Every structure is written in C-alpha cells, then in structure tokens.
Amino acid sequence: MAEAAAVVAHQFDDAEQQRDSVSLGMWLFLIQEIMFFGGLFLGYTVYRYKYSEAFRIGSNELELAWGGINTVVLIFSSLTMALAVHAAQLGKRKAIVAWLLATILLGSVFLGIKGIEYTHKFEHHLVPGPGFHYEGSHARQVQLFFSFYFVMTGMHALHMVIGVGLLAVLVWMAQAGKFDSAYYSPVEMTGLYWHFVDIVWIFLFPLLYLLGRDR
C-alpha cells in the first residue's frame, strides 16, 4: 500500500478515489467523442440515403483489400493493448513494454496503409477541392462521398496518431518503473481510448468500404 499511496495526487483522499475519478473523466471524454463521431456518422447516413448511387460509386473507388487488412491490424492491436493492461495489473514491467511496443507497431502499420490509400486518392485526383476530377456520372455527389471519407478517416487517423504518442509515453514510464500492480491507471485509461478508436474503425469500414459495393 505504500507504493500506491506514493502516486496519489494531493487532491485525492486515497488511491481508490483517484482511480474512480480518472475512470469517470475518461468515460466522460469518450462520451463526447461518441457524440462527435456520431454526428459524422449521422451526416454520412443522411447523404448516403439521399445520394445512394453516387455513394455506391465512391465506395467502389476505395481499395477493399487495404481496408480489410487495416481492420485485421486494429483487431490485433486491441488484443495487444488488452494484454498490456493485463500485464500492468500484474506488475510485469517487461511484458507491459513488450505489449505496448507491439500495439505501437500495429498502429503504425495502420497509419502507413492509410497513407498509401491517401496517396492513391491524390494520384487519381479524388481529393475534394479544385483538383478533384471524376469523369463518371454524379461527379459532384461522388466528391461529397470523398469529403466524408477524408474527414471521417482523417479524424480517425488523427486519434490513432495521438494514441501512438500516448503509448510511447507509457513505454517510457513503464521502463522507468512507474507502474506496478497497485498503480496502472494510465495504461488502463489509454487502453480504453485505444479500444474506442478501434471500435470507430469497425463502424467506418463497412459504411465506407462495403455498403452497396459492386466488387
């Protein structure tokens, strides 16, 4: 209990109160994140219903293989993140570092693949704006689809970048011996954030890549 007391901030009475407050704060943060992404999903759904043919055409311009690979990558990253939290609960420093590094690697793979996808869109002039060019029908509505695509996947990628940064800090803290079985809240809360980001992609993938797809 001496180790636990040493990491209790002065505004809290004990470690349990601090843990409850941190958990509440993270859940409140995730609720507002759900509202943010929920607004994007709602807007996408409305316009998908209104311009179903154009959004179907846009969906067929996405690389299904890359999206599928990224889905698998994130599912495995959720597993490695859960194992990092479990190792933290047991106070296993080396295991914490190993699983956090594995999660960082998988997150980086996801971002790399997303970068490849974005590059392809630039090369084919499918980025909304003055340079957008699509010769098929419903060009303006197809551009709207890609506007949603870049905003939704771009915001998701930004959350991934933030998550990787947080994981890197946790690796440094774990190596410095900051965590043990009595104190591991930063790992646990970052795990909640990471799982949330993964879940967002689980919804993005079918909406953008699969719904109404011809091939």
mmCIF file of the C-alpha atoms, coordinates in Angstrom:
data_MODEL
# 
_entry.id   MODEL 
# 
loop_
_atom_site.group_PDB 
_atom_site.id 
_atom_site.type_symbol 
_atom_site.label_atom_id 
_atom_site.label_alt_id 
_atom_site.label_comp_id 
_atom_site.label_asym_id 
_atom_site.label_entity_id 
_atom_site.label_seq_id 
_atom_site.pdbx_PDB_ins_code 
_atom_site.Cartn_x 
_atom_site.Cartn_y 
_atom_site.Cartn_z 
_atom_site.occupancy 
_atom_site.B_iso_or_equiv 
_atom_site.pdbx_formal_charge 
_atom_site.auth_seq_id 
_atom_site.auth_comp_id 
_atom_site.auth_asym_id 
_atom_site.auth_atom_id 
_atom_site.pdbx_PDB_model_num 
ATOM 1   C CA . MET A 1 1   ? 0.000   0.000  0.000   1.00 0.00 ? 1   MET A CA 1 
ATOM 2   C CA . ALA A 1 2   ? 2.993   2.315  0.493   1.00 0.00 ? 2   ALA A CA 1 
ATOM 3   C CA . GLU A 1 3   ? 3.697   2.294  -3.251  1.00 0.00 ? 3   GLU A CA 1 
ATOM 4   C CA . ALA A 1 4   ? 0.064   3.062  -4.033  1.00 0.00 ? 4   ALA A CA 1 
ATOM 5   C CA . ALA A 1 5   ? -0.014  5.999  -1.625  1.00 0.00 ? 5   ALA A CA 1 
ATOM 6   C CA . ALA A 1 6   ? 3.100   7.469  -3.243  1.00 0.00 ? 6   ALA A CA 1 
ATOM 7   C CA . VAL A 1 7   ? 1.301   8.019  -6.554  1.00 0.00 ? 7   VAL A CA 1 
ATOM 8   C CA . VAL A 1 8   ? -1.893  9.551  -5.119  1.00 0.00 ? 8   VAL A CA 1 
ATOM 9   C CA . ALA A 1 9   ? -2.235  13.202 -6.109  1.00 0.00 ? 9   ALA A CA 1 
ATOM 10  C CA . HIS A 1 10  ? -2.761  15.677 -3.290  1.00 0.00 ? 10  HIS A CA 1 
ATOM 11  C CA . GLN A 1 11  ? -6.391  16.450 -4.239  1.00 0.00 ? 11  GLN A CA 1 
ATOM 12  C CA . PHE A 1 12  ? -7.489  12.848 -3.597  1.00 0.00 ? 12  PHE A CA 1 
ATOM 13  C CA . ASP A 1 13  ? -8.036  11.112 -0.274  1.00 0.00 ? 13  ASP A CA 1 
ATOM 14  C CA . ASP A 1 14  ? -6.754  7.730  -1.395  1.00 0.00 ? 14  ASP A CA 1 
ATOM 15  C CA . ALA A 1 15  ? -5.807  5.614  -4.406  1.00 0.00 ? 15  ALA A CA 1 
ATOM 16  C CA . GLU A 1 16  ? -9.343  4.281  -4.858  1.00 0.00 ? 16  GLU A CA 1 
ATOM 17  C CA . GLN A 1 17  ? -10.848 7.760  -5.084  1.00 0.00 ? 17  GLN A CA 1 
ATOM 18  C CA . GLN A 1 18  ? -8.177  8.778  -7.578  1.00 0.00 ? 18  GLN A CA 1 
ATOM 19  C CA . ARG A 1 19  ? -8.807  5.680  -9.704  1.00 0.00 ? 19  ARG A CA 1 
ATOM 20  C CA . ASP A 1 20  ? -12.571 6.314  -9.716  1.00 0.00 ? 20  ASP A CA 1 
ATOM 21  C CA . SER A 1 21  ? -12.074 9.959  -10.694 1.00 0.00 ? 21  SER A CA 1 
ATOM 22  C CA . VAL A 1 22  ? -9.694  9.089  -13.514 1.00 0.00 ? 22  VAL A CA 1 
ATOM 23  C CA . SER A 1 23  ? -12.088 6.451  -14.797 1.00 0.00 ? 23  SER A CA 1 
ATOM 24  C CA . LEU A 1 24  ? -15.043 8.849  -14.671 1.00 0.00 ? 24  LEU A CA 1 
ATOM 25  C CA . GLY A 1 25  ? -13.051 11.507 -16.515 1.00 0.00 ? 25  GLY A CA 1 
ATOM 26  C CA . MET A 1 26  ? -12.079 9.095  -19.271 1.00 0.00 ? 26  MET A CA 1 
ATOM 27  C CA . TRP A 1 27  ? -15.644 7.856  -19.728 1.00 0.00 ? 27  TRP A CA 1 
ATOM 28  C CA . LEU A 1 28  ? -16.927 11.445 -19.944 1.00 0.00 ? 28  LEU A CA 1 
ATOM 29  C CA . PHE A 1 29  ? -14.264 12.156 -22.559 1.00 0.00 ? 29  PHE A CA 1 
ATOM 30  C CA . LEU A 1 30  ? -15.262 9.063  -24.535 1.00 0.00 ? 30  LEU A CA 1 
ATOM 31  C CA . ILE A 1 31  ? -18.935 10.080 -24.387 1.00 0.00 ? 31  ILE A CA 1 
ATOM 32  C CA . GLN A 1 32  ? -18.163 13.409 -26.045 1.00 0.00 ? 32  GLN A CA 1 
ATOM 33  C CA . GLU A 1 33  ? -16.045 11.557 -28.604 1.00 0.00 ? 33  GLU A CA 1 
ATOM 34  C CA . ILE A 1 34  ? -19.024 9.307  -29.320 1.00 0.00 ? 34  ILE A CA 1 
ATOM 35  C CA . MET A 1 35  ? -21.148 12.414 -29.858 1.00 0.00 ? 35  MET A CA 1 
ATOM 36  C CA . PHE A 1 36  ? -18.528 13.874 -32.208 1.00 0.00 ? 36  PHE A CA 1 
ATOM 37  C CA . PHE A 1 37  ? -18.193 10.777 -34.376 1.00 0.00 ? 37  PHE A CA 1 
ATOM 38  C CA . GLY A 1 38  ? -21.926 10.169 -34.062 1.00 0.00 ? 38  GLY A CA 1 
ATOM 39  C CA . GLY A 1 39  ? -22.559 13.495 -35.782 1.00 0.00 ? 39  GLY A CA 1 
ATOM 40  C CA . LEU A 1 40  ? -20.281 12.483 -38.637 1.00 0.00 ? 40  LEU A CA 1 
ATOM 41  C CA . PHE A 1 41  ? -21.976 9.096  -38.936 1.00 0.00 ? 41  PHE A CA 1 
ATOM 42  C CA . LEU A 1 42  ? -25.410 10.744 -38.942 1.00 0.00 ? 42  LEU A CA 1 
ATOM 43  C CA . GLY A 1 43  ? -24.424 13.198 -41.657 1.00 0.00 ? 43  GLY A CA 1 
ATOM 44  C CA . TYR A 1 44  ? -22.938 10.407 -43.739 1.00 0.00 ? 44  TYR A CA 1 
ATOM 45  C CA . THR A 1 45  ? -26.078 8.286  -43.337 1.00 0.00 ? 45  THR A CA 1 
ATOM 46  C CA . VAL A 1 46  ? -28.385 11.135 -44.413 1.00 0.00 ? 46  VAL A CA 1 
ATOM 47  C CA . TYR A 1 47  ? -26.401 11.898 -47.559 1.00 0.00 ? 47  TYR A CA 1 
ATOM 48  C CA . ARG A 1 48  ? -25.863 8.241  -48.313 1.00 0.00 ? 48  ARG A CA 1 
ATOM 49  C CA . TYR A 1 49  ? -29.643 7.805  -48.354 1.00 0.00 ? 49  TYR A CA 1 
ATOM 50  C CA . LYS A 1 50  ? -30.101 10.944 -50.468 1.00 0.00 ? 50  LYS A CA 1 
ATOM 51  C CA . TYR A 1 51  ? -27.341 10.149 -52.991 1.00 0.00 ? 51  TYR A CA 1 
ATOM 52  C CA . SER A 1 52  ? -27.176 6.371  -52.740 1.00 0.00 ? 52  SER A CA 1 
ATOM 53  C CA . GLU A 1 53  ? -25.952 5.810  -56.298 1.00 0.00 ? 53  GLU A CA 1 
ATOM 54  C CA . ALA A 1 54  ? -23.140 8.351  -56.039 1.00 0.00 ? 54  ALA A CA 1 
ATOM 55  C CA . PHE A 1 55  ? -22.030 6.983  -52.678 1.00 0.00 ? 55  PHE A CA 1 
ATOM 56  C CA . ARG A 1 56  ? -22.078 3.466  -54.119 1.00 0.00 ? 56  ARG A CA 1 
ATOM 57  C CA . ILE A 1 57  ? -19.831 4.669  -56.941 1.00 0.00 ? 57  ILE A CA 1 
ATOM 58  C CA . GLY A 1 58  ? -17.491 6.338  -54.470 1.00 0.00 ? 58  GLY A CA 1 
ATOM 59  C CA . SER A 1 59  ? -17.310 3.232  -52.317 1.00 0.00 ? 59  SER A CA 1 
ATOM 60  C CA . ASN A 1 60  ? -16.178 1.227  -55.325 1.00 0.00 ? 60  ASN A CA 1 
ATOM 61  C CA . GLU A 1 61  ? -13.229 3.599  -55.730 1.00 0.00 ? 61  GLU A CA 1 
ATOM 62  C CA . LEU A 1 62  ? -11.829 2.533  -52.344 1.00 0.00 ? 62  LEU A CA 1 
ATOM 63  C CA . GLU A 1 63  ? -9.307  -0.296 -52.029 1.00 0.00 ? 63  GLU A CA 1 
ATOM 64  C CA . LEU A 1 64  ? -11.187 -3.050 -50.214 1.00 0.00 ? 64  LEU A CA 1 
ATOM 65  C CA . ALA A 1 65  ? -8.040  -5.095 -49.593 1.00 0.00 ? 65  ALA A CA 1 
ATOM 66  C CA . TRP A 1 66  ? -6.281  -2.244 -47.785 1.00 0.00 ? 66  TRP A CA 1 
ATOM 67  C CA . GLY A 1 67  ? -9.367  -1.539 -45.697 1.00 0.00 ? 67  GLY A CA 1 
ATOM 68  C CA . GLY A 1 68  ? -9.693  -5.211 -44.795 1.00 0.00 ? 68  GLY A CA 1 
ATOM 69  C CA . ILE A 1 69  ? -6.034  -5.518 -43.828 1.00 0.00 ? 69  ILE A CA 1 
ATOM 70  C CA . ASN A 1 70  ? -6.316  -2.427 -41.631 1.00 0.00 ? 70  ASN A CA 1 
ATOM 71  C CA . THR A 1 71  ? -9.371  -3.909 -39.918 1.00 0.00 ? 71  THR A CA 1 
ATOM 72  C CA . VAL A 1 72  ? -7.418  -7.053 -39.034 1.00 0.00 ? 72  VAL A CA 1 
ATOM 73  C CA . VAL A 1 73  ? -4.466  -4.944 -37.879 1.00 0.00 ? 73  VAL A CA 1 
ATOM 74  C CA . LEU A 1 74  ? -6.641  -2.939 -35.494 1.00 0.00 ? 74  LEU A CA 1 
ATOM 75  C CA . ILE A 1 75  ? -8.341  -6.037 -34.104 1.00 0.00 ? 75  ILE A CA 1 
ATOM 76  C CA . PHE A 1 76  ? -4.922  -7.454 -33.225 1.00 0.00 ? 76  PHE A CA 1 
ATOM 77  C CA . SER A 1 77  ? -3.877  -4.092 -31.773 1.00 0.00 ? 77  SER A CA 1 
ATOM 78  C CA . SER A 1 78  ? -6.859  -4.256 -29.408 1.00 0.00 ? 78  SER A CA 1 
ATOM 79  C CA . LEU A 1 79  ? -5.621  -7.669 -28.292 1.00 0.00 ? 79  LEU A CA 1 
ATOM 80  C CA . THR A 1 80  ? -2.071  -6.445 -27.649 1.00 0.00 ? 80  THR A CA 1 
ATOM 81  C CA . MET A 1 81  ? -3.427  -3.399 -25.804 1.00 0.00 ? 81  MET A CA 1 
ATOM 82  C CA . ALA A 1 82  ? -5.576  -5.633 -23.591 1.00 0.00 ? 82  ALA A CA 1 
ATOM 83  C CA . LEU A 1 83  ? -2.531  -7.788 -22.867 1.00 0.00 ? 83  LEU A CA 1 
ATOM 84  C CA . ALA A 1 84  ? -0.560  -4.650 -21.940 1.00 0.00 ? 84  ALA A CA 1 
ATOM 85  C CA . VAL A 1 85  ? -3.266  -3.697 -19.439 1.00 0.00 ? 85  VAL A CA 1 
ATOM 86  C CA . HIS A 1 86  ? -3.271  -7.243 -18.036 1.00 0.00 ? 86  HIS A CA 1 
ATOM 87  C CA . ALA A 1 87  ? 0.499   -7.168 -17.655 1.00 0.00 ? 87  ALA A CA 1 
ATOM 88  C CA . ALA A 1 88  ? 0.223   -3.824 -15.868 1.00 0.00 ? 88  ALA A CA 1 
ATOM 89  C CA . GLN A 1 89  ? -2.331  -5.254 -13.455 1.00 0.00 ? 89  GLN A CA 1 
ATOM 90  C CA . LEU A 1 90  ? 0.174   -7.993 -12.628 1.00 0.00 ? 90  LEU A CA 1 
ATOM 91  C CA . GLY A 1 91  ? 3.053   -5.540 -12.340 1.00 0.00 ? 91  GLY A CA 1 
ATOM 92  C CA . LYS A 1 92  ? 5.121   -7.224 -15.084 1.00 0.00 ? 92  LYS A CA 1 
ATOM 93  C CA . ARG A 1 93  ? 7.300   -4.402 -16.382 1.00 0.00 ? 93  ARG A CA 1 
ATOM 94  C CA . LYS A 1 94  ? 8.913   -6.182 -19.334 1.00 0.00 ? 94  LYS A CA 1 
ATOM 95  C CA . ALA A 1 95  ? 5.584   -7.564 -20.526 1.00 0.00 ? 95  ALA A CA 1 
ATOM 96  C CA . ILE A 1 96  ? 3.999   -4.111 -20.319 1.00 0.00 ? 96  ILE A CA 1 
ATOM 97  C CA . VAL A 1 97  ? 6.738   -2.649 -22.502 1.00 0.00 ? 97  VAL A CA 1 
ATOM 98  C CA . ALA A 1 98  ? 6.593   -5.539 -24.990 1.00 0.00 ? 98  ALA A CA 1 
ATOM 99  C CA . TRP A 1 99  ? 2.824   -5.389 -25.489 1.00 0.00 ? 99  TRP A CA 1 
ATOM 100 C CA . LEU A 1 100 ? 2.802   -1.603 -25.687 1.00 0.00 ? 100 LEU A CA 1 
ATOM 101 C CA . LEU A 1 101 ? 5.518   -1.699 -28.361 1.00 0.00 ? 101 LEU A CA 1 
ATOM 102 C CA . ALA A 1 102 ? 3.516   -4.324 -30.259 1.00 0.00 ? 102 ALA A CA 1 
ATOM 103 C CA . THR A 1 103 ? 0.479   -2.038 -30.134 1.00 0.00 ? 103 THR A CA 1 
ATOM 104 C CA . ILE A 1 104 ? 2.556   0.900  -31.379 1.00 0.00 ? 104 ILE A CA 1 
ATOM 105 C CA . LEU A 1 105 ? 3.844   -1.242 -34.243 1.00 0.00 ? 105 LEU A CA 1 
ATOM 106 C CA . LEU A 1 106 ? 0.343   -2.291 -35.284 1.00 0.00 ? 106 LEU A CA 1 
ATOM 107 C CA . GLY A 1 107 ? -0.932  1.272  -35.006 1.00 0.00 ? 107 GLY A CA 1 
ATOM 108 C CA . SER A 1 108 ? 1.940   2.445  -37.184 1.00 0.00 ? 108 SER A CA 1 
ATOM 109 C CA . VAL A 1 109 ? 1.146   -0.223 -39.766 1.00 0.00 ? 109 VAL A CA 1 
ATOM 110 C CA . PHE A 1 110 ? -2.442  1.015  -39.871 1.00 0.00 ? 110 PHE A CA 1 
ATOM 111 C CA . LEU A 1 111 ? -1.310  4.612  -40.401 1.00 0.00 ? 111 LEU A CA 1 
ATOM 112 C CA . GLY A 1 112 ? 1.152   3.533  -43.078 1.00 0.00 ? 112 GLY A CA 1 
ATOM 113 C CA . ILE A 1 113 ? -1.551  1.720  -45.021 1.00 0.00 ? 113 ILE A CA 1 
ATOM 114 C CA . LYS A 1 114 ? -3.864  4.681  -44.666 1.00 0.00 ? 114 LYS A CA 1 
ATOM 115 C CA . GLY A 1 115 ? -1.082  6.847  -46.047 1.00 0.00 ? 115 GLY A CA 1 
ATOM 116 C CA . ILE A 1 116 ? -0.853  4.551  -49.097 1.00 0.00 ? 116 ILE A CA 1 
ATOM 117 C CA . GLU A 1 117 ? -4.599  4.878  -49.623 1.00 0.00 ? 117 GLU A CA 1 
ATOM 118 C CA . TYR A 1 118 ? -4.458  8.659  -49.381 1.00 0.00 ? 118 TYR A CA 1 
ATOM 119 C CA . THR A 1 119 ? -1.580  8.751  -51.851 1.00 0.00 ? 119 THR A CA 1 
ATOM 120 C CA . HIS A 1 120 ? -3.630  6.758  -54.357 1.00 0.00 ? 120 HIS A CA 1 
ATOM 121 C CA . LYS A 1 121 ? -6.507  9.204  -53.990 1.00 0.00 ? 121 LYS A CA 1 
ATOM 122 C CA . PHE A 1 122 ? -4.199  12.150 -54.702 1.00 0.00 ? 122 PHE A CA 1 
ATOM 123 C CA . GLU A 1 123 ? -2.765  10.371 -57.733 1.00 0.00 ? 123 GLU A CA 1 
ATOM 124 C CA . HIS A 1 124 ? -6.247  9.709  -59.114 1.00 0.00 ? 124 HIS A CA 1 
ATOM 125 C CA . HIS A 1 125 ? -7.477  13.257 -58.341 1.00 0.00 ? 125 HIS A CA 1 
ATOM 126 C CA . LEU A 1 126 ? -10.135 12.038 -55.919 1.00 0.00 ? 126 LEU A CA 1 
ATOM 127 C CA . VAL A 1 127 ? -9.332  14.516 -53.170 1.00 0.00 ? 127 VAL A CA 1 
ATOM 128 C CA . PRO A 1 128 ? -12.205 17.040 -52.764 1.00 0.00 ? 128 PRO A CA 1 
ATOM 129 C CA . GLY A 1 129 ? -11.353 20.552 -53.849 1.00 0.00 ? 129 GLY A CA 1 
ATOM 130 C CA . PRO A 1 130 ? -10.222 22.368 -57.012 1.00 0.00 ? 130 PRO A CA 1 
ATOM 131 C CA . GLY A 1 131 ? -8.158  19.380 -58.123 1.00 0.00 ? 131 GLY A CA 1 
ATOM 132 C CA . PHE A 1 132 ? -10.981 16.851 -57.838 1.00 0.00 ? 132 PHE A CA 1 
ATOM 133 C CA . HIS A 1 133 ? -11.723 15.101 -61.116 1.00 0.00 ? 133 HIS A CA 1 
ATOM 134 C CA . TYR A 1 134 ? -14.153 12.277 -61.790 1.00 0.00 ? 134 TYR A CA 1 
ATOM 135 C CA . GLU A 1 135 ? -15.342 11.528 -65.327 1.00 0.00 ? 135 GLU A CA 1 
ATOM 136 C CA . GLY A 1 136 ? -18.304 9.327  -64.438 1.00 0.00 ? 136 GLY A CA 1 
ATOM 137 C CA . SER A 1 137 ? -21.832 10.333 -63.557 1.00 0.00 ? 137 SER A CA 1 
ATOM 138 C CA . HIS A 1 138 ? -22.833 12.084 -60.302 1.00 0.00 ? 138 HIS A CA 1 
ATOM 139 C CA . ALA A 1 139 ? -19.401 13.734 -60.064 1.00 0.00 ? 139 ALA A CA 1 
ATOM 140 C CA . ARG A 1 140 ? -20.476 16.368 -57.513 1.00 0.00 ? 140 ARG A CA 1 
ATOM 141 C CA . GLN A 1 141 ? -22.128 13.786 -55.274 1.00 0.00 ? 141 GLN A CA 1 
ATOM 142 C CA . VAL A 1 142 ? -19.123 11.465 -55.598 1.00 0.00 ? 142 VAL A CA 1 
ATOM 143 C CA . GLN A 1 143 ? -16.973 14.376 -54.405 1.00 0.00 ? 143 GLN A CA 1 
ATOM 144 C CA . LEU A 1 144 ? -19.311 14.668 -51.405 1.00 0.00 ? 144 LEU A CA 1 
ATOM 145 C CA . PHE A 1 145 ? -18.683 10.998 -50.636 1.00 0.00 ? 145 PHE A CA 1 
ATOM 146 C CA . PHE A 1 146 ? -14.938 11.587 -50.646 1.00 0.00 ? 146 PHE A CA 1 
ATOM 147 C CA . SER A 1 147 ? -15.404 14.658 -48.459 1.00 0.00 ? 147 SER A CA 1 
ATOM 148 C CA . PHE A 1 148 ? -16.967 12.412 -45.830 1.00 0.00 ? 148 PHE A CA 1 
ATOM 149 C CA . TYR A 1 149 ? -14.319 9.772  -46.454 1.00 0.00 ? 149 TYR A CA 1 
ATOM 150 C CA . PHE A 1 150 ? -11.397 12.121 -45.816 1.00 0.00 ? 150 PHE A CA 1 
ATOM 151 C CA . VAL A 1 151 ? -12.998 13.865 -42.842 1.00 0.00 ? 151 VAL A CA 1 
ATOM 152 C CA . MET A 1 152 ? -14.066 10.647 -41.122 1.00 0.00 ? 152 MET A CA 1 
ATOM 153 C CA . THR A 1 153 ? -10.940 8.596  -41.796 1.00 0.00 ? 153 THR A CA 1 
ATOM 154 C CA . GLY A 1 154 ? -8.739  11.658 -41.280 1.00 0.00 ? 154 GLY A CA 1 
ATOM 155 C CA . MET A 1 155 ? -10.165 12.327 -37.832 1.00 0.00 ? 155 MET A CA 1 
ATOM 156 C CA . HIS A 1 156 ? -9.836  8.647  -37.022 1.00 0.00 ? 156 HIS A CA 1 
ATOM 157 C CA . ALA A 1 157 ? -6.202  8.683  -38.167 1.00 0.00 ? 157 ALA A CA 1 
ATOM 158 C CA . LEU A 1 158 ? -5.552  11.765 -36.011 1.00 0.00 ? 158 LEU A CA 1 
ATOM 159 C CA . HIS A 1 159 ? -6.890  9.868  -32.999 1.00 0.00 ? 159 HIS A CA 1 
ATOM 160 C CA . MET A 1 160 ? -4.573  6.997  -33.931 1.00 0.00 ? 160 MET A CA 1 
ATOM 161 C CA . VAL A 1 161 ? -1.566  9.328  -34.051 1.00 0.00 ? 161 VAL A CA 1 
ATOM 162 C CA . ILE A 1 162 ? -2.478  10.705 -30.618 1.00 0.00 ? 162 ILE A CA 1 
ATOM 163 C CA . GLY A 1 163 ? -2.900  7.150  -29.341 1.00 0.00 ? 163 GLY A CA 1 
ATOM 164 C CA . VAL A 1 164 ? 0.521   6.094  -30.619 1.00 0.00 ? 164 VAL A CA 1 
ATOM 165 C CA . GLY A 1 165 ? 2.027   9.133  -28.908 1.00 0.00 ? 165 GLY A CA 1 
ATOM 166 C CA . LEU A 1 166 ? 0.351   8.217  -25.627 1.00 0.00 ? 166 LEU A CA 1 
ATOM 167 C CA . LEU A 1 167 ? 1.597   4.647  -25.935 1.00 0.00 ? 167 LEU A CA 1 
ATOM 168 C CA . ALA A 1 168 ? 5.142   5.889  -26.473 1.00 0.00 ? 168 ALA A CA 1 
ATOM 169 C CA . VAL A 1 169 ? 4.912   7.875  -23.229 1.00 0.00 ? 169 VAL A CA 1 
ATOM 170 C CA . LEU A 1 170 ? 3.598   4.787  -21.433 1.00 0.00 ? 170 LEU A CA 1 
ATOM 171 C CA . VAL A 1 171 ? 6.553   2.757  -22.716 1.00 0.00 ? 171 VAL A CA 1 
ATOM 172 C CA . TRP A 1 172 ? 8.928   5.319  -21.206 1.00 0.00 ? 172 TRP A CA 1 
ATOM 173 C CA . MET A 1 173 ? 7.002   5.301  -17.923 1.00 0.00 ? 173 MET A CA 1 
ATOM 174 C CA . ALA A 1 174 ? 6.939   1.504  -17.792 1.00 0.00 ? 174 ALA A CA 1 
ATOM 175 C CA . GLN A 1 175 ? 10.673  1.292  -18.416 1.00 0.00 ? 175 GLN A CA 1 
ATOM 176 C CA . ALA A 1 176 ? 11.185  3.797  -15.604 1.00 0.00 ? 176 ALA A CA 1 
ATOM 177 C CA . GLY A 1 177 ? 9.221   1.534  -13.261 1.00 0.00 ? 177 GLY A CA 1 
ATOM 178 C CA . LYS A 1 178 ? 6.272   3.892  -12.845 1.00 0.00 ? 178 LYS A CA 1 
ATOM 179 C CA . PHE A 1 179 ? 3.682   1.097  -12.872 1.00 0.00 ? 179 PHE A CA 1 
ATOM 180 C CA . ASP A 1 180 ? 3.009   -1.840 -10.589 1.00 0.00 ? 180 ASP A CA 1 
ATOM 181 C CA . SER A 1 181 ? 0.017   -3.926 -9.523  1.00 0.00 ? 181 SER A CA 1 
ATOM 182 C CA . ALA A 1 182 ? -1.117  -1.072 -7.246  1.00 0.00 ? 182 ALA A CA 1 
ATOM 183 C CA . TYR A 1 183 ? -0.854  1.711  -9.854  1.00 0.00 ? 183 TYR A CA 1 
ATOM 184 C CA . TYR A 1 184 ? -1.556  1.190  -13.553 1.00 0.00 ? 184 TYR A CA 1 
ATOM 185 C CA . SER A 1 185 ? -4.386  3.660  -14.281 1.00 0.00 ? 185 SER A CA 1 
ATOM 186 C CA . PRO A 1 186 ? -2.573  5.411  -17.183 1.00 0.00 ? 186 PRO A CA 1 
ATOM 187 C CA . VAL A 1 187 ? -2.212  2.105  -19.008 1.00 0.00 ? 187 VAL A CA 1 
ATOM 188 C CA . GLU A 1 188 ? -5.822  1.135  -18.325 1.00 0.00 ? 188 GLU A CA 1 
ATOM 189 C CA . MET A 1 189 ? -7.269  4.510  -19.386 1.00 0.00 ? 189 MET A CA 1 
ATOM 190 C CA . THR A 1 190 ? -5.151  4.629  -22.541 1.00 0.00 ? 190 THR A CA 1 
ATOM 191 C CA . GLY A 1 191 ? -6.407  1.130  -23.252 1.00 0.00 ? 191 GLY A CA 1 
ATOM 192 C CA . LEU A 1 192 ? -9.996  2.395  -23.097 1.00 0.00 ? 192 LEU A CA 1 
ATOM 193 C CA . TYR A 1 193 ? -9.109  5.183  -25.532 1.00 0.00 ? 193 TYR A CA 1 
ATOM 194 C CA . TRP A 1 194 ? -7.396  2.747  -27.898 1.00 0.00 ? 194 TRP A CA 1 
ATOM 195 C CA . HIS A 1 195 ? -10.324 0.329  -27.878 1.00 0.00 ? 195 HIS A CA 1 
ATOM 196 C CA . PHE A 1 196 ? -12.699 3.212  -28.612 1.00 0.00 ? 196 PHE A CA 1 
ATOM 197 C CA . VAL A 1 197 ? -10.646 4.256  -31.639 1.00 0.00 ? 197 VAL A CA 1 
ATOM 198 C CA . ASP A 1 198 ? -10.631 0.652  -32.842 1.00 0.00 ? 198 ASP A CA 1 
ATOM 199 C CA . ILE A 1 199 ? -14.413 0.410  -32.473 1.00 0.00 ? 199 ILE A CA 1 
ATOM 200 C CA . VAL A 1 200 ? -14.865 3.593  -34.520 1.00 0.00 ? 200 VAL A CA 1 
ATOM 201 C CA . TRP A 1 201 ? -12.976 1.921  -37.373 1.00 0.00 ? 201 TRP A CA 1 
ATOM 202 C CA . ILE A 1 202 ? -15.141 -1.187 -37.071 1.00 0.00 ? 202 ILE A CA 1 
ATOM 203 C CA . PHE A 1 203 ? -18.072 1.070  -37.982 1.00 0.00 ? 203 PHE A CA 1 
ATOM 204 C CA . LEU A 1 204 ? -16.187 3.089  -40.595 1.00 0.00 ? 204 LEU A CA 1 
ATOM 205 C CA . PHE A 1 205 ? -15.020 0.072  -42.567 1.00 0.00 ? 205 PHE A CA 1 
ATOM 206 C CA . PRO A 1 206 ? -18.431 -1.355 -43.565 1.00 0.00 ? 206 PRO A CA 1 
ATOM 207 C CA . LEU A 1 207 ? -20.001 2.084  -44.060 1.00 0.00 ? 207 LEU A CA 1 
ATOM 208 C CA . LEU A 1 208 ? -17.289 3.339  -46.389 1.00 0.00 ? 208 LEU A CA 1 
ATOM 209 C CA . TYR A 1 209 ? -15.904 0.193  -47.996 1.00 0.00 ? 209 TYR A CA 1 
ATOM 210 C CA . LEU A 1 210 ? -18.661 -2.424 -48.016 1.00 0.00 ? 210 LEU A CA 1 
ATOM 211 C CA . LEU A 1 211 ? -22.128 -0.848 -48.109 1.00 0.00 ? 211 LEU A CA 1 
ATOM 212 C CA . GLY A 1 212 ? -23.556 -1.151 -51.633 1.00 0.00 ? 212 GLY A CA 1 
ATOM 213 C CA . ARG A 1 213 ? -20.242 -2.244 -53.085 1.00 0.00 ? 213 ARG A CA 1 
ATOM 214 C CA . ASP A 1 214 ? -20.255 -3.952 -56.508 1.00 0.00 ? 214 ASP A CA 1 
ATOM 215 C CA . ARG A 1 215 ? -16.952 -5.804 -56.174 1.00 0.00 ? 215 ARG A CA 1 
# 
